[in-house]
Amino acid sequence: MAAGGGGSGDPLVPAGVPCAFSPHSQAYFALASTDGHLRVWETASNRLHQEYVPSAHLSGTCTCLAWAPARLQAKESPQRKKRKSEAVGTSNQTDLLALGTAVGSILLYSTVKGELHSKLISGGHDNRVNCIQWHQDSGCLYSCSDDKHIVEWNVQTCKVKCKWKGDNSSVSSLCISPDGKMLLSAGRTIKLWVLETKEVYRHFTGHATPVSSLMFTTIRPPNESQPFDGITGLYFLSGAVHDRLLNVWQVRSENKEKSAVMSFTVTDEPVYIDLTLSENKEEPVKLAVVCRDGQVHLFEHILNGYCKKPLTSNCTIQIATPGKGKKSTPKPIPILAAGFCSDKMSLLLVYGSWFQPTIERVALNSREPHMCLIRDISNCWAPKVETAITKVRTPVMNSEAKVLVPGIPGHHAAIKPAPPQTEKVESKRKSGGNEVSIEERLGAMDIDTHKKGKDDLQTNSFPVLLTQGLESNDFEMLNKVLQTRNLNLIKKTVLRMPLHTVIPLLQELTKRLQGHPNSAVLMVQWLKCVLTVHASYLSTLPDLVPQLGTLYQLMESRVKTFQKLSHLHGKLILLITQVTASEKTKETTSPGQKAKLVYEEESSEEESDDEIADKDSDDNWDEDEEESESEKDEDDAEEEDQDAEGKDEENGEDRDRASEKELNGDSDLDPENESEEE
């Protein structure tokens, strides 16, 4: 009577995780978590009974599960040949548990053996299995899938008995009638099939979204005076994805009425539904609906025909943590599932986390419209793995056997006492001298006192601290782990952390990346390590995109500015290199160096002899020859100045210049300059 969905990124997939109580006695509670593990808990002691990890638990996660009916197991148990290990107490235990997967296969797990019983694959579904229903009497199994088909399986031979198209879209839910002759199936519309002929008997309107749960509420019609054909007059209940109304339908003899006769209203989408069957017209139907917001709504109503107004709950149950101190406020604890006990006056509540749920029996008080239970689950984060899983046997030990007790973490070698040092220690104690130091005692025991033990202890404790901090949302504990700068320690911690903490850790890192840049630098190291180490696990999660959407948007917004910053960085580098290069050139030029050649354009017609001498000094002649020539020229010029007049002076200067040209080899003077001088 359980309705369980699979956590997925698809908005039209039911919320919650697949889970179910064992039939009748409700001794066990099976829960298939999002990491692909199947865990079976004992409801009386809240103890983990068994844990099973399918071989393809990451690619083919469990999408639905169903316990085999107790009547069927009681019939099968005498026919089946028992092993010696199963000879005692097999008939009293619930045996087979059917698991539907995301890849279309169905696994049959035996809780008695603690291992996989068989696998239903060939000729079945080629897409996600949405619902599984056991037949009460025939031992057949019915399953529906996203491939639009319904399959009838023979569990003994593990083969398909019949397969037919159930809808034009995916078939999301199934339910077998109390007499076992009819089958309800639902996509968006609801159909009632005759199992013998596989023909549609009745059509019902259904819901706007895929139906997530179907179950019959009565086993006898309200009008008992008329003959009963096994189906006419019965009521059944349906709930859908994102629909806060649970509709009640009645199977009528005429095929005209297709709408619901009444409805129950709840606060959020239903994730788990349980009810007590009404066996006569005066007995009310009791309904427990667990919603997505973590509340349980209880209804009690006699089904006696049409009701126009939606019915509200008689009682609402919530669970919250105690608010310790003035600053801390109580936080709601989500309820995962709820089931009526055999006395119908008490309820089994499963709440907390799917990794370590707490199972509690609560007595129902119909007078109170609202119940809020205060529970402290801060110490219940770790699973209680006991001998039921490991099946530990105490070995029979000999009196001569030597037992080595584990000592300091990191110490693996056997303790070898050194006789001379121990004698010294004893002599010191006897003599009453100074007390021996711990280092000397460790040396006497031949134990390595290096830092390796400390590092190993820190590496072993960090994953535990990280898991504790994420489960309890302890800010100080998370700070202690996430503020480390040791890359090797970060990698070891990420490698040893359990898979179920990967998504909470990524969400915590996303929050911290939005904070101060100094802390963001450390968070990037953690983020890089988590994404590289657990990439294969993350790629198998169907709802990864909505869970990591914030992180992706954050990274994308920050990367957008990176290109502009890199352009700016490049321009600044060019400017800085140009400035430094110009400063270096200024420093290298020395003022004491003389120029090899200086050319000055003549501004007047007359040119002094000193200028001509300066020009001539740049040639490759020896300095002695140049000096003697210049002296001769000066003497000739003085004599001519004294003897001749203005005209003769000009002719003398021309001759001097001509002689200078011949001596110095200056034949490359510009003709323009010569004309100017003339």
C-alpha positions as CSV (number, residue, x, y, z in Angstrom):
1,M,0.0,0.0,0.0
2,A,3.0,2.3,-0.5
3,A,3.5,5.0,-3.0
4,G,7.1,5.8,-3.6
5,G,8.8,7.8,-6.3
6,G,12.4,8.2,-7.4
7,G,14.3,11.4,-6.9
8,S,15.0,12.7,-10.4
9,G,15.5,15.9,-12.2
10,D,12.4,15.3,-14.3
11,P,9.6,17.6,-13.0
12,L,7.0,15.0,-13.8
13,V,8.6,12.2,-11.7
14,P,7.1,11.7,-8.2
15,A,8.9,13.2,-5.3
16,G,10.4,11.3,-2.4
17,V,12.4,8.0,-2.4
18,P,11.1,4.5,-3.0
19,C,10.2,2.9,0.3
20,A,7.7,0.4,1.8
21,F,6.7,-1.4,5.0
22,S,6.7,-5.2,4.9
23,P,3.1,-6.5,4.7
24,H,0.8,-7.1,7.7
25,S,3.3,-7.3,10.6
26,Q,5.3,-4.3,9.4
27,A,8.4,-5.7,11.0
28,Y,10.7,-4.2,8.3
29,F,10.9,-1.0,6.4
30,A,12.7,-1.1,3.0
31,L,14.2,2.1,1.6
32,A,16.1,2.6,-1.7
33,S,18.2,5.7,-1.4
34,T,19.4,7.9,-4.2
35,D,22.9,6.4,-4.0
36,G,21.5,3.1,-5.3
37,H,21.7,1.3,-2.0
38,L,18.8,-0.8,-0.6
39,R,18.5,-0.7,3.2
40,V,16.1,-2.8,5.2
41,W,15.5,-1.5,8.8
42,E,13.8,-3.3,11.7
43,T,10.9,-1.1,12.8
44,A,10.8,-2.4,16.4
45,S,14.4,-1.7,17.3
46,N,15.2,1.0,14.6
47,R,18.2,-1.1,13.6
48,L,19.7,-1.6,10.2
49,H,18.8,-5.2,9.3
50,Q,20.4,-5.6,5.8
51,E,22.1,-3.5,3.1
52,Y,22.3,-4.5,-0.5
53,V,24.2,-2.7,-3.3
54,P,23.2,-3.8,-6.8
55,S,26.1,-4.2,-9.3
56,A,24.7,-1.4,-11.5
57,H,23.5,0.8,-8.6
58,L,24.9,4.0,-10.2
59,S,23.6,3.6,-13.8
60,G,20.4,1.7,-12.9
61,T,19.2,3.4,-9.7
62,C,16.1,2.0,-8.0
63,T,12.9,3.8,-9.0
64,C,10.2,1.7,-7.2
65,L,9.9,-1.3,-4.9
66,A,7.3,-3.7,-3.6
67,W,7.2,-6.5,-1.0
68,A,5.8,-9.8,-2.0
69,P,2.4,-10.5,-0.2
70,A,2.6,-12.6,3.0
71,R,-0.1,-15.0,1.8
72,L,1.9,-15.8,-1.4
73,Q,5.1,-16.4,0.6
74,A,3.2,-18.8,3.0
75,K,2.0,-20.8,0.0
76,E,5.3,-20.9,-1.7
77,S,7.4,-21.9,1.3
78,P,6.3,-25.5,1.6
79,Q,6.7,-26.2,-2.1
80,R,10.2,-24.8,-2.4
81,K,13.0,-27.1,-1.4
82,K,14.7,-25.5,1.6
83,R,18.4,-25.5,2.3
84,K,19.7,-26.5,5.7
85,S,20.4,-22.9,6.6
86,E,16.8,-21.9,5.7
87,A,15.1,-24.8,7.4
88,V,14.3,-22.8,10.6
89,G,12.0,-19.8,10.6
90,T,11.6,-19.2,6.8
91,S,7.9,-19.2,6.7
92,N,7.6,-16.5,9.3
93,Q,9.9,-14.0,7.5
94,T,9.0,-11.8,4.6
95,D,11.1,-13.1,1.7
96,L,11.1,-11.4,-1.7
97,L,11.4,-7.7,-2.4
98,A,11.0,-6.5,-6.0
99,L,13.1,-3.5,-7.2
100,G,12.4,-1.6,-10.4
101,T,15.3,0.3,-12.0
102,A,15.8,3.2,-14.2
103,V,17.1,1.0,-17.1
104,G,14.1,-1.2,-17.2
105,S,15.3,-4.3,-15.3
106,I,13.6,-5.7,-12.2
107,L,15.6,-7.3,-9.4
108,L,14.1,-9.8,-6.9
109,Y,16.0,-9.5,-3.6
110,S,15.7,-12.2,-0.9
111,T,15.8,-10.8,2.6
112,V,16.1,-14.3,4.1
113,K,19.3,-15.1,2.1
114,G,20.5,-11.5,2.1
115,E,21.4,-11.7,-1.6
116,L,19.9,-11.3,-5.1
117,H,17.3,-14.0,-5.8
118,S,16.8,-13.5,-9.5
119,K,16.7,-10.8,-12.2
120,L,13.8,-10.1,-14.7
121,I,15.2,-8.6,-18.0
122,S,14.5,-10.5,-21.2
123,G,11.5,-9.4,-23.1
124,G,10.5,-6.8,-20.5
125,H,10.9,-3.0,-20.4
126,D,13.4,-0.9,-22.3
127,N,12.9,2.2,-20.2
128,R,12.4,3.3,-16.6
129,V,10.1,1.1,-14.4
130,N,7.6,3.3,-12.7
131,C,5.5,0.8,-10.5
132,I,5.5,-2.8,-9.5
133,Q,2.5,-4.8,-8.1
134,W,2.4,-8.4,-6.9
135,H,-0.6,-10.6,-7.5
136,Q,-2.1,-11.8,-4.2
137,D,-2.7,-15.4,-5.3
138,S,-1.1,-16.4,-8.6
139,G,2.5,-15.4,-7.8
140,C,2.7,-13.1,-10.9
141,L,4.3,-9.7,-11.0
142,Y,3.0,-6.7,-12.9
143,S,5.1,-3.8,-13.9
144,C,4.6,-0.6,-15.9
145,S,7.2,1.7,-17.6
146,D,7.9,4.8,-19.5
147,D,7.9,2.6,-22.7
148,K,4.0,2.7,-22.5
149,H,3.7,-1.0,-21.8
150,I,2.4,-3.2,-19.0
151,V,4.2,-6.5,-18.4
152,E,3.0,-9.6,-16.6
153,W,5.9,-11.7,-15.3
154,N,6.2,-15.3,-14.1
155,V,8.4,-15.0,-11.0
156,Q,9.2,-18.8,-11.0
157,T,10.6,-18.9,-14.6
158,C,11.7,-15.2,-14.7
159,K,10.0,-14.8,-18.1
160,V,7.3,-12.6,-19.5
161,K,3.8,-14.1,-19.5
162,C,2.1,-11.2,-21.3
163,K,3.0,-7.7,-22.5
164,W,0.6,-5.2,-23.8
165,K,0.3,-1.4,-24.5
166,G,-1.2,0.3,-21.5
167,D,-1.4,3.9,-22.7
168,N,-0.4,6.4,-25.5
169,S,2.1,8.0,-23.0
170,S,4.1,6.5,-20.2
171,V,2.2,4.3,-17.6
172,S,3.1,5.6,-14.2
173,S,1.1,3.5,-11.6
174,L,-0.7,0.1,-11.1
175,C,-3.1,-1.4,-8.6
176,I,-4.7,-4.9,-8.5
177,S,-8.3,-5.2,-7.4
178,P,-9.1,-7.0,-4.1
179,D,-10.5,-10.1,-5.9
180,G,-7.4,-10.3,-8.1
181,K,-9.3,-10.2,-11.4
182,M,-9.0,-6.6,-12.4
183,L,-6.0,-4.2,-12.8
184,L,-6.0,-0.4,-12.6
185,S,-3.4,1.4,-14.6
186,A,-2.7,5.1,-14.9
187,G,-0.7,7.5,-17.0
188,R,-2.8,10.7,-17.0
189,T,-6.0,8.9,-17.6
190,I,-7.0,5.8,-15.5
191,K,-8.0,2.5,-17.0
192,L,-9.5,-0.6,-15.5
193,W,-8.4,-3.8,-17.2
194,V,-9.8,-7.4,-17.1
195,L,-6.7,-9.4,-16.4
196,E,-8.0,-12.5,-18.2
197,T,-8.6,-10.9,-21.5
198,K,-6.4,-7.8,-21.2
199,E,-9.3,-5.6,-22.3
200,V,-10.4,-2.2,-20.9
201,Y,-13.4,-2.5,-18.7
202,R,-13.8,1.2,-17.6
203,H,-12.2,4.6,-18.3
204,F,-11.8,7.4,-15.8
205,T,-10.8,11.0,-16.3
206,G,-7.7,11.0,-14.2
207,H,-5.4,14.0,-13.5
208,A,-3.7,16.7,-15.4
209,T,-0.2,15.3,-14.4
210,P,1.0,11.7,-14.2
211,V,-0.6,9.6,-11.5
212,S,1.9,8.6,-8.8
213,S,-0.3,6.4,-6.6
214,L,-3.4,4.1,-7.0
215,M,-5.1,2.0,-4.4
216,F,-8.5,0.5,-3.6
217,T,-10.1,1.8,-0.4
218,T,-13.0,-0.7,0.0
219,I,-13.4,-4.5,-0.5
220,R,-17.2,-4.6,-0.4
221,P,-19.7,-2.2,-2.1
222,P,-21.8,0.2,0.1
223,N,-25.1,-1.4,-1.1
224,E,-24.9,-5.0,0.0
225,S,-28.4,-5.9,-1.1
226,Q,-27.5,-6.2,-4.7
227,P,-25.3,-9.1,-6.0
228,F,-21.6,-8.3,-6.0
229,D,-19.5,-9.1,-9.1
230,G,-16.2,-8.4,-7.4
231,I,-15.6,-4.9,-8.7
232,T,-18.8,-2.8,-9.2
233,G,-19.4,-0.3,-6.4
234,L,-15.8,-0.4,-5.1
235,Y,-13.9,2.9,-4.4
236,F,-10.3,3.6,-5.2
237,L,-7.9,6.5,-4.5
238,S,-5.5,8.3,-6.9
239,G,-2.8,10.9,-6.3
240,A,-0.7,12.7,-8.9
241,V,2.5,14.7,-9.3
242,H,2.2,18.3,-8.3
243,D,-1.4,17.8,-7.4
244,R,-2.6,18.7,-3.9
245,L,-5.9,16.8,-4.3
246,L,-6.4,13.1,-3.8
247,N,-9.4,11.9,-5.8
248,V,-11.7,9.1,-4.9
249,W,-13.4,7.2,-7.8
250,Q,-16.2,4.6,-7.8
251,V,-16.5,1.8,-10.3
252,R,-20.1,2.1,-11.6
253,S,-22.1,-0.4,-13.5
254,E,-22.8,2.1,-16.2
255,N,-19.9,3.6,-18.2
256,K,-21.2,7.2,-18.2
257,E,-19.8,8.6,-15.0
258,K,-16.1,9.1,-15.4
259,S,-15.3,11.9,-12.9
260,A,-14.3,11.6,-9.2
261,V,-16.9,11.3,-6.5
262,M,-14.9,13.1,-3.8
263,S,-11.5,14.5,-3.0
264,F,-9.1,15.0,-0.1
265,T,-7.0,18.2,0.0
266,V,-3.4,18.3,1.4
267,T,-0.7,21.0,1.8
268,D,1.7,19.7,-0.8
269,E,2.4,16.9,-3.3
270,P,1.8,13.4,-1.7
271,V,5.0,11.3,-1.6
272,Y,3.7,8.3,0.5
273,I,0.1,7.1,1.1
274,D,-1.2,4.4,3.5
275,L,-4.8,3.5,4.4
276,T,-6.9,1.0,6.2
277,L,-9.4,-0.9,4.1
278,S,-13.1,-0.4,4.8
279,E,-14.7,-3.9,5.1
280,N,-18.3,-2.8,5.4
281,K,-20.4,0.3,4.7
282,E,-20.3,1.5,8.3
283,E,-16.5,1.3,8.8
284,P,-14.7,4.6,7.9
285,V,-11.6,4.6,5.7
286,K,-8.5,5.9,7.6
287,L,-5.9,7.6,5.3
288,A,-2.4,8.8,6.1
289,V,-0.8,11.0,3.5
290,V,2.9,12.1,3.8
291,C,3.5,15.3,1.8
292,R,6.6,16.7,0.2
293,D,6.8,19.4,2.9
294,G,7.4,16.7,5.5
295,Q,3.9,16.7,7.2
296,V,1.5,13.9,7.7
297,H,-2.3,14.5,7.1
298,L,-4.7,12.0,8.6
299,F,-8.3,11.6,7.2
300,E,-11.2,9.5,8.5
301,H,-14.3,9.3,6.3
302,I,-17.1,7.0,5.5
303,L,-17.4,6.6,1.7
304,N,-21.1,6.8,0.9
305,G,-21.4,8.5,-2.5
306,Y,-20.8,11.9,-4.1
307,C,-19.3,14.8,-2.1
308,K,-18.8,18.1,-3.9
309,K,-16.5,20.0,-1.4
310,P,-12.9,18.7,-0.9
311,L,-12.4,17.2,2.5
312,T,-9.7,18.6,4.8
313,S,-7.6,16.5,7.2
314,N,-8.8,15.6,10.7
315,C,-5.3,15.8,12.1
316,T,-1.8,17.0,11.0
317,I,1.4,15.7,12.4
318,Q,4.7,17.5,12.3
319,I,8.1,16.8,13.9
320,A,10.6,19.5,14.9
321,T,14.0,19.8,16.7
322,P,14.1,21.3,20.2
323,G,15.3,24.9,20.2
324,K,18.3,24.8,22.5
325,G,19.0,28.2,23.9
326,K,17.6,31.6,23.1
327,K,19.3,32.1,19.7
328,S,18.6,28.7,18.1
329,T,15.2,28.2,16.6
330,P,13.4,24.8,16.2
331,K,13.8,23.3,12.7
332,P,11.3,20.9,11.0
333,I,12.3,17.3,10.6
334,P,10.9,15.8,7.4
335,I,8.7,12.7,7.7
336,L,9.6,10.2,5.0
337,A,6.8,7.6,5.4
338,A,3.9,6.7,7.7
339,G,2.0,3.4,8.0
340,F,-1.0,2.2,10.1
341,C,-0.3,-0.5,12.6
342,S,-2.4,-3.6,12.8
343,D,-4.6,-2.2,15.6
344,K,-5.4,0.9,13.3
345,M,-5.1,3.1,16.4
346,S,-1.4,3.9,16.1
347,L,1.0,5.0,13.4
348,L,4.5,4.1,12.4
349,L,6.4,7.3,11.5
350,V,9.7,7.2,9.6
351,Y,11.5,10.6,9.8
352,G,15.0,12.2,9.6
353,S,17.4,11.5,6.8
354,W,17.2,8.6,4.3
355,F,20.7,7.5,5.3
356,Q,19.7,7.0,9.0
357,P,16.0,7.3,9.4
358,T,14.3,7.1,12.8
359,I,11.2,4.8,13.1
360,E,8.8,5.5,15.9
361,R,5.3,4.3,16.9
362,V,2.9,7.1,17.7
363,A,-0.6,6.7,19.2
364,L,-3.3,8.6,17.4
365,N,-5.4,11.1,19.3
366,S,-8.4,12.0,17.1
367,R,-9.3,15.0,19.3
368,E,-6.2,17.1,18.5
369,P,-6.3,18.7,15.1
370,H,-2.6,19.3,15.1
371,M,0.3,17.4,16.7
372,C,3.9,18.7,16.8
373,L,6.4,16.1,18.1
374,I,9.7,17.5,19.5
375,R,12.6,15.1,18.7
376,D,16.4,15.5,18.8
377,I,18.1,13.6,16.0
378,S,21.5,15.3,16.1
379,N,23.1,12.2,17.5
380,C,21.5,9.8,15.0
381,W,23.7,10.7,11.9
382,A,25.7,7.5,11.8
383,P,24.2,4.1,10.9
384,K,24.1,1.5,13.7
385,V,25.9,-1.4,11.9
386,E,25.4,-4.4,14.2
387,T,26.0,-8.1,14.0
388,A,22.9,-8.7,11.9
389,I,24.8,-7.4,8.9
390,T,28.3,-8.6,9.5
391,K,27.3,-11.9,11.2
392,V,30.4,-11.8,13.4
393,R,31.4,-15.0,15.0
394,T,33.5,-15.1,18.2
395,P,36.5,-17.4,17.5
396,V,37.5,-20.1,19.9
397,M,40.9,-19.1,21.3
398,N,43.6,-21.3,22.7
399,S,45.3,-20.5,26.0
400,E,48.6,-20.3,24.1
401,A,47.4,-17.8,21.6
402,K,48.9,-14.3,21.8
403,V,46.5,-11.4,21.2
404,L,47.9,-8.1,19.8
405,V,45.8,-5.1,20.9
406,P,45.9,-2.2,18.5
407,G,47.8,0.8,19.9
408,I,48.4,4.3,18.6
409,P,47.0,5.1,15.1
410,G,49.7,4.5,12.5
411,H,51.4,1.8,14.5
412,H,51.3,-1.5,12.7
413,A,54.3,-3.4,13.8
414,A,54.4,-5.8,16.8
415,I,55.6,-4.3,20.0
416,K,59.2,-5.5,20.7
417,P,60.5,-4.7,24.2
418,A,64.2,-3.8,24.4
419,P,65.7,-5.5,27.5
420,P,68.5,-3.1,28.3
421,Q,66.3,0.0,28.1
422,T,63.5,-1.5,30.2
423,E,66.0,-2.4,32.9
424,K,67.2,1.2,33.0
425,V,63.7,2.4,33.4
426,E,63.0,-0.1,36.2
427,S,66.2,0.8,38.0
428,K,65.2,4.5,37.8
429,R,61.8,3.8,39.2
430,K,63.3,1.7,42.0
431,S,66.0,4.2,42.8
432,G,63.3,6.8,43.3
433,G,65.1,9.3,40.9
434,N,63.5,11.5,38.3
435,E,60.4,10.2,36.6
436,V,61.0,8.7,33.1
437,S,59.7,10.9,30.2
438,I,57.0,9.6,27.8
439,E,59.5,9.7,25.0
440,E,61.8,7.3,26.8
441,R,58.9,5.0,27.5
442,L,57.9,5.0,23.9
443,G,61.5,4.4,22.9
444,A,61.5,1.4,25.3
445,M,58.4,0.0,23.5
446,D,60.0,0.5,20.1
447,I,57.1,2.6,18.7
448,D,57.7,5.1,16.0
449,T,57.1,8.6,17.3
450,H,57.1,10.4,14.0
451,K,54.4,12.7,12.8
452,K,53.0,10.0,10.5
453,G,50.6,8.9,13.2
454,K,49.3,12.4,13.6
455,D,48.7,12.9,9.9
456,D,46.9,9.6,9.6
457,L,44.7,10.4,12.6
458,Q,43.9,13.8,11.0
459,T,43.2,12.2,7.6
460,N,40.9,9.5,9.2
461,S,39.0,12.1,11.3
462,F,38.4,14.7,8.6
463,P,35.9,12.7,6.6
464,V,34.0,11.9,9.8
465,L,34.0,15.5,10.8
466,L,32.9,16.6,7.4
467,T,30.0,14.1,7.4
468,Q,29.0,15.2,10.9
469,G,29.1,18.9,9.9
470,L,27.0,18.4,6.8
471,E,24.4,16.2,8.5
472,S,24.0,18.6,11.5
473,N,24.8,21.8,9.6
474,D,27.4,22.7,12.2
475,F,29.1,25.9,11.0
476,E,32.2,25.6,13.3
477,M,32.8,21.9,12.5
478,L,32.6,22.7,8.7
479,N,35.0,25.6,9.2
480,K,37.5,23.4,10.9
481,V,37.6,21.0,7.9
482,L,37.1,23.4,5.0
483,Q,39.7,26.0,6.1
484,T,42.6,23.6,5.7
485,R,45.2,24.6,3.0
486,N,46.9,21.2,2.8
487,L,46.1,19.9,-0.8
488,N,47.1,16.3,0.1
489,L,44.8,16.3,3.1
490,I,41.9,17.7,1.0
491,K,42.4,15.0,-1.6
492,K,42.4,12.2,1.0
493,T,39.3,13.6,2.7
494,V,37.4,13.8,-0.5
495,L,38.4,10.2,-1.4
496,R,37.2,8.8,1.9
497,M,34.0,10.8,2.3
498,P,30.7,8.7,1.7
499,L,28.9,9.2,-1.6
500,H,25.7,10.6,0.0
501,T,27.6,13.6,1.3
502,V,28.9,14.7,-2.2
503,I,25.9,16.8,-3.2
504,P,25.5,18.5,0.3
505,L,29.2,19.3,0.2
506,L,28.9,20.9,-3.2
507,Q,25.9,23.0,-2.0
508,E,27.9,24.1,1.0
509,L,30.9,25.0,-1.2
510,T,28.5,27.0,-3.5
511,K,27.3,29.1,-0.5
512,R,30.9,29.8,0.6
513,L,32.0,30.7,-2.9
514,Q,29.5,33.5,-2.9
515,G,31.2,35.0,0.3
516,H,34.6,36.6,0.9
517,P,37.2,36.2,-1.9
518,N,39.7,34.9,0.6
519,S,37.5,32.0,1.6
520,A,36.6,31.4,-2.1
521,V,40.2,30.7,-2.9
522,L,40.1,27.7,-0.5
523,M,36.7,26.6,-1.6
524,V,37.9,26.4,-5.2
525,Q,40.5,23.8,-4.2
526,W,37.8,21.6,-2.5
527,L,35.5,22.1,-5.5
528,K,38.2,21.0,-8.0
529,C,39.0,17.9,-5.9
530,V,35.3,16.9,-5.5
531,L,34.5,17.3,-9.2
532,T,37.6,15.3,-10.3
533,V,37.4,12.5,-7.7
534,H,33.6,12.0,-7.8
535,A,33.0,12.8,-11.5
536,S,31.7,9.3,-12.3
537,Y,29.2,9.3,-9.5
538,L,27.9,12.8,-10.3
539,S,27.5,11.9,-14.0
540,T,25.0,9.2,-13.0
541,L,22.7,11.5,-11.0
542,P,19.6,12.3,-13.0
543,D,18.8,15.4,-11.0
544,L,22.3,16.9,-11.2
545,V,21.4,19.9,-13.3
546,P,18.9,21.5,-10.9
547,Q,21.0,20.6,-7.9
548,L,24.2,22.3,-9.3
549,G,22.4,25.0,-11.2
550,T,23.4,27.8,-8.7
551,L,27.1,26.7,-8.9
552,Y,27.0,26.7,-12.7
553,Q,25.5,30.2,-12.9
554,L,28.0,31.5,-10.3
555,M,31.0,30.1,-12.3
556,E,29.5,31.4,-15.6
557,S,29.0,35.0,-14.2
558,R,32.6,35.1,-12.9
559,V,34.1,33.7,-16.1
560,K,32.3,36.4,-18.1
561,T,34.6,39.1,-16.7
562,F,37.7,37.0,-17.1
563,Q,38.2,37.9,-20.8
564,K,37.9,41.7,-20.1
565,L,40.3,41.4,-17.2
566,S,42.8,39.5,-19.3
567,H,42.7,42.2,-22.0
568,L,43.2,44.8,-19.4
569,H,46.1,42.8,-17.9
570,G,47.8,42.5,-21.3
571,K,47.5,46.3,-21.9
572,L,48.9,47.1,-18.5
573,I,51.9,44.8,-19.1
574,L,52.6,46.6,-22.4
575,L,52.5,50.0,-20.7
576,I,54.7,48.9,-17.9
577,T,57.3,47.3,-20.2
578,Q,57.5,50.5,-22.3
579,V,57.9,52.7,-19.3
580,T,60.7,50.5,-17.8
581,A,62.5,50.3,-21.3
582,S,62.5,54.1,-21.6
583,E,63.8,54.6,-18.1
584,K,66.7,52.1,-18.8
585,T,67.7,54.0,-22.0
586,K,67.9,57.3,-20.0
587,E,70.2,55.7,-17.5
588,T,72.6,54.1,-20.0
589,T,73.5,57.4,-21.9
590,S,76.7,59.0,-20.3
591,P,77.4,62.8,-20.7
592,G,81.2,62.4,-20.9
593,Q,81.2,60.8,-24.4
594,K,82.1,63.0,-27.4
595,A,80.3,62.9,-30.7
596,K,82.3,61.6,-33.7
597,L,80.7,63.9,-36.3
598,V,78.9,67.2,-35.8
599,Y,77.5,68.9,-38.9
600,E,76.3,72.6,-38.7
601,E,74.7,74.3,-41.7
602,E,76.4,77.7,-42.6
603,S,74.3,80.7,-41.9
604,S,76.5,83.5,-43.3
605,E,78.5,84.0,-46.5
606,E,81.8,84.1,-44.6
607,E,83.1,81.2,-42.8
608,S,85.9,81.4,-40.3
609,D,89.0,79.4,-40.6
610,D,88.3,77.7,-37.2
611,E,85.1,76.2,-38.6
612,I,86.9,74.9,-41.6
613,A,89.6,73.4,-39.4
614,D,86.9,71.7,-37.3
615,K,85.4,70.1,-40.4
616,D,88.7,68.9,-41.6
617,S,89.6,67.3,-38.3
618,D,87.0,64.5,-38.9
619,D,89.1,62.9,-41.7
620,N,91.4,60.0,-41.3
621,W,94.7,61.9,-41.7
622,D,97.2,62.1,-39.0
623,E,97.0,64.9,-36.4
624,D,100.6,66.1,-37.1
625,E,100.0,66.7,-40.8
626,E,96.7,68.6,-40.2
627,E,98.4,70.9,-37.7
628,S,101.3,71.8,-40.1
629,E,98.9,72.5,-42.9
630,S,96.7,74.7,-40.8
631,E,99.7,76.8,-39.7
632,K,100.8,77.4,-43.3
633,D,97.4,78.5,-44.3
634,E,97.2,81.0,-41.5
635,D,100.6,82.5,-42.4
636,D,99.7,82.9,-46.1
637,A,96.4,84.4,-45.2
638,E,98.0,87.1,-43.0
639,E,100.5,88.1,-45.6
640,E,97.9,88.4,-48.2
641,D,95.7,90.5,-45.9
642,Q,98.4,92.9,-45.3
643,D,99.7,93.3,-48.9
644,A,96.5,93.1,-51.0
645,E,93.2,95.0,-51.0
646,G,89.6,93.7,-50.8
647,K,89.4,92.1,-54.2
648,D,92.8,90.5,-53.9
649,E,91.7,89.2,-50.5
650,E,88.8,87.3,-52.0
651,N,91.1,85.8,-54.7
652,G,93.5,84.8,-52.0
653,E,90.9,83.0,-50.0
654,D,89.8,81.1,-53.1
655,R,93.3,80.0,-53.7
656,D,93.7,78.9,-50.0
657,R,90.5,76.9,-50.2
658,A,91.6,75.2,-53.4
659,S,94.9,74.3,-51.9
660,E,93.2,73.0,-48.8
661,K,91.0,70.8,-51.0
662,E,94.0,69.4,-52.7
663,L,95.8,68.7,-49.4
664,N,92.8,67.3,-47.5
665,G,91.1,65.4,-50.3
666,D,87.7,67.3,-49.7
667,S,86.2,66.8,-53.2
668,D,82.7,66.1,-51.9
669,L,81.6,69.6,-50.9
670,D,78.2,70.5,-52.2
671,P,78.1,72.9,-55.2
672,E,75.3,74.8,-53.5
673,N,77.6,75.7,-50.5
674,E,80.4,76.8,-52.9
675,S,78.1,79.2,-54.8
676,E,76.9,80.6,-51.5
677,E,80.5,81.3,-50.4
678,E,81.3,82.9,-53.7
